[in-house]
Amino acid sequence: MTAIDTVAAPVGGPTLPQERRLVTEIPGPRSQELLARKAAAVAAGVGHTAPIEAVAAGGGVVVDADGNSLIDLGSGIAVTTVGNAHPRVVEAVTAQVAQFTHTCFMVSPYESYVAVAEALNRVTPGDHEKKSALFNSGAEAVENAIKIARKFTKKQAVVAFDHGYHGRTNLTMALTAKSMPYKSGFGPFASEVYRAPMSYPFRDGGLSGADAARKAISVIEKQVGAENLAAVIIEPIQGEGGFIVPADGFLEHLLRWCRSNDVVFIADEIQTGFGRTGAMFASELFGIVPDLITTAKGIAAGLPLAAVTGRADIMDAAHAGGLGGTYGGNPIACAAALAAIEVFESEDLPSRAREIETLLTGRLRDLQASDPRIGDIRGRGAMIAVEFVVPSTGDPDGTLTSAIAKACIAQGVIVLTCGTYGNVIRFLPPLSISDDLLHEGLDVIAAALAAH
């Protein structure tokens, strides 16, 4: 039996051997066959990062159809945070599929939707009365949070921030800052969306959080006006923008201004939520309690589910029938979410994220000490980034970043790039990954840096 034959019917989850294994070059022949079919059948606008045919995943690895086992430092973009095919999630989903797959909660309600809402109301920041509504994707959650804020305040304008990412639908493209590949050629976009400057400590001259907030508030007051502003939406730690951690005080000052001016403060925790940053939600790291919080990605361990959770009086502003969707809060996704939340709490996964932060930042700072191309290392928990620069100028070096990422994937380590300038590699490993795999992945990254 060949190595390829051994993965004809692989078993997922943590039963997979936790190892980096290269049987063929990447992509191997079976993966190449799938990529050729993809090119013929799938719209060209749907890209991919790793040129493989994934057939199994679990723990800290993804296995392809050729028998290669790749170290997973991306978690499907922060989705499989509890680990792919976690046994509790598999058990819960299997039981739900056997019971029923869909009734539409707006037609025939079921208990698991209500239970997910109750869990979100409990685990999100703040001890005030909360309510939740469930949707399918992060972009849907953001759109509905904006709808709710507009209905509650009876105002229309919305402010988002430089480097922010909020989705690919029409309204969320307007909120998103980066043109390529998310917005270019897809306009016109939704109206009454404005942008304010973000606190970016590595690139804003050491501006304090308070001063950066004052700068942003000045722009908002001059260009929008509090009397017109329904909501401010911000990622507590920006994701696609480059894992930008705002200076201390920035979010707190913004929140106080919003509260003083009847503006709804929306925290987009779609990437930062559910243990990713070493707290259940990144807002907790900054001591803020948002009015509304949007969640998705890690909420249901790989099944499509998203939510808006927030102050009950705000959430209740929408009229009956004003919120919903055919698939929102699908029972299978709800079963997965309830199992995942149980895992986050029973296994104390935020603590594991903090351990991963210590390991990643320690190794990366060792690399930075001898390589001036590493301009900045930042992030929290298992959400860490490296920003690459041209040492002589400090300018972003997107070319080097792309080369490093491609070299790592070729050597069996999945890494993702991000950043407004395309010069950031982000680390989003599943919290089920072992220290040994993390160290090996970083060894590959170090070798790629040395070779470039």
Buried (B, 14 or more C-beta within 10 A) or exposed (E): EEEBEEBEEBEBBBEBEBBBBBBBEBBBEBBBBBBEEBEEEEEEEEEEBBBBBBBBBBBBBBBBBBBBBBBBBBBBBBBBBBBBBBBBBBEBBEEBEEEEEEEBBEEEEBEBBBBBBBBBBEBBBBEEEBBBBBBBBBBBBBBBBBBBBBBBBEBBBBBBBBBBBBBBBBBBBBBBBBEEEBBEEEEEBBEBBBBBBBBBBBBBEEBBBBBBBBBBBEBBBEEBEBEEBBBBBBBBBBBBBBBBBBBBBBBBBBBBBBEEBBBBBBBBBBBBBBBBBBBBBBBBBBEBBBBBBBBBBBBBBBBBBBBBBBBEEBBEBBEEEEBBBEBBBBBBBBBBBBBBBBBBBEBEBBEBBBBBBEBBBEBBEEBBEEEEBBBBBBBBBBBBBBBBBBEEEEEBBBEBBBBBBBBBBBBBBBBBBBBBBBBBBBBBBBBBBBEEBBEBBBBBBBEBBEEE
